[in-house]
Amino acid sequence: MVALDERHTPRLTLYRMSANDLDDLTRMHLDPRVMATLGGLRSPEVTRAWLNNHLEHWRIYGYGLWLARERETGIFAGRGGLHRVEIGGREEIEVGYSFLPEFWGRGLAVELARESIRVAFTVLNLPDIVCFTLTTNRASERVMQKAGFRREGEVIYKDLPHVLYRLRRADSEGESETIREAPLP
Ligand SMILES: CC(C)(COP(=O)(O)OP(=O)(O)OC[C@H]1O[C@@H](n2cnc3c(N)ncnc32)[C@H](O)[C@@H]1OP(=O)(O)O)[C@@H](O)C(=O)NCCC(=O)NCCS
């Protein structure tokens, strides 16, 4: 699905992850500030395996996580997008997002989440998508709320309590703010 290999938001370019992204992702996975809410640091070997899984996800399903670069500079800023995950005993499609700390607090995670929602509902025609995070990760929960997700409850994921949010296509249709094409800067 070529249309999904590169997407633009007002301030980000989103690229389909590739093997060339290993160094950037390794650096991110060794940053304690980023990984504090993502299960802890990941060694280069673990990141390599993680990346291979996500490349395989793209190959099988035609969508997956993007690598996010700042549009103006091309600098690596973070990663995120849509991927399949089992949570709460169900197969779900999650919107994920993580950024390097120097990019936090500028609304970029919300921007990436909104683009993921747009793709989920207008390209992939998914009926619903979820977002979840540790119950202590207020910044991530706020991103979910700003992107239009609704709180469904708490679930245990990887032995830890998480909040689970969901967005249904039917509910998002009225929320033009969520799926509208964003204007270019
Ligand atoms: C979570 C994360 C992606 C947010 O990225 P970001 O680009 O800073 O997010 P945004 O700027 O789009 O929005 C963050 C919102 O959370 C709010 N926020 C930040 N820290 C907060 C806190 N401790 N408590 C409550 N709200 C908080 C911000 O004020 C902002 O809301 P506002 O626009 O209403 O002021 C980023 O902190 C990150 O990468 N963290 C590490 C990895 C991670 O936890 N990823 C998510 C896993 S589910």
The ligand as a Gaussian input file, in Angstrom:
#p B3LYP/6-31G(d) Opt

LIG

0 1
 C        3.792000      10.538000      25.633000
 C        4.523000      11.373000      24.595000
 C        4.490000      10.619000      23.268000
 C        3.805000      12.712000      24.436000
 O        4.430000      13.405000      23.375000
 P        4.271000      14.977000      23.143000
 O        4.645000      15.253000      21.729000
 O        4.963000      15.707000      24.221000
 O        2.709000      15.124000      23.337000
 P        1.836000      16.404000      22.943000
 O        2.682000      17.630000      23.057000
 O        1.155000      16.108000      21.642000
 O        0.719000      16.387000      24.073000
 C        1.059000      16.119000      25.409000
 C       -0.076000      16.575000      26.297000
 O        0.122000      15.973000      27.580000
 C        0.251000      16.989000      28.555000
 N        1.166000      16.509000      29.575000
 C        2.494000      16.360000      29.481000
 N        2.974000      15.875000      30.624000
 C        1.906000      15.713000      31.456000
 C        1.757000      15.240000      32.787000
 N        2.793000      14.828000      33.495000
 N        0.508000      15.226000      33.319000
 C       -0.563000      15.625000      32.603000
 N       -0.468000      16.084000      31.316000
 C        0.750000      16.118000      30.766000
 C        0.771000      18.173000      27.804000
 O        0.551000      19.370000      28.525000
 C       -0.051000      18.063000      26.526000
 O       -1.384000      18.471000      26.730000
 P       -1.877000      19.989000      26.394000
 O       -1.563000      20.198000      24.929000
 O       -3.336000      19.961000      26.704000
 O       -1.086000      20.917000      27.254000
 C        5.995000      11.643000      24.997000
 O        5.996000      12.170000      26.306000
 C        6.868000      10.405000      24.957000
 O        7.402000      10.048000      23.899000
 N        7.027000       9.747000      26.120000
 C        7.869000       8.553000      26.222000
 C        7.306000       7.365000      25.462000
 C        5.851000       7.104000      25.777000
 O        5.435000       7.135000      26.932000
 N        5.080000       6.852000      24.712000
 C        3.685000       6.541000      24.858000
 C        3.532000       5.137000      25.247000
 S        1.815000       4.701000      25.395000

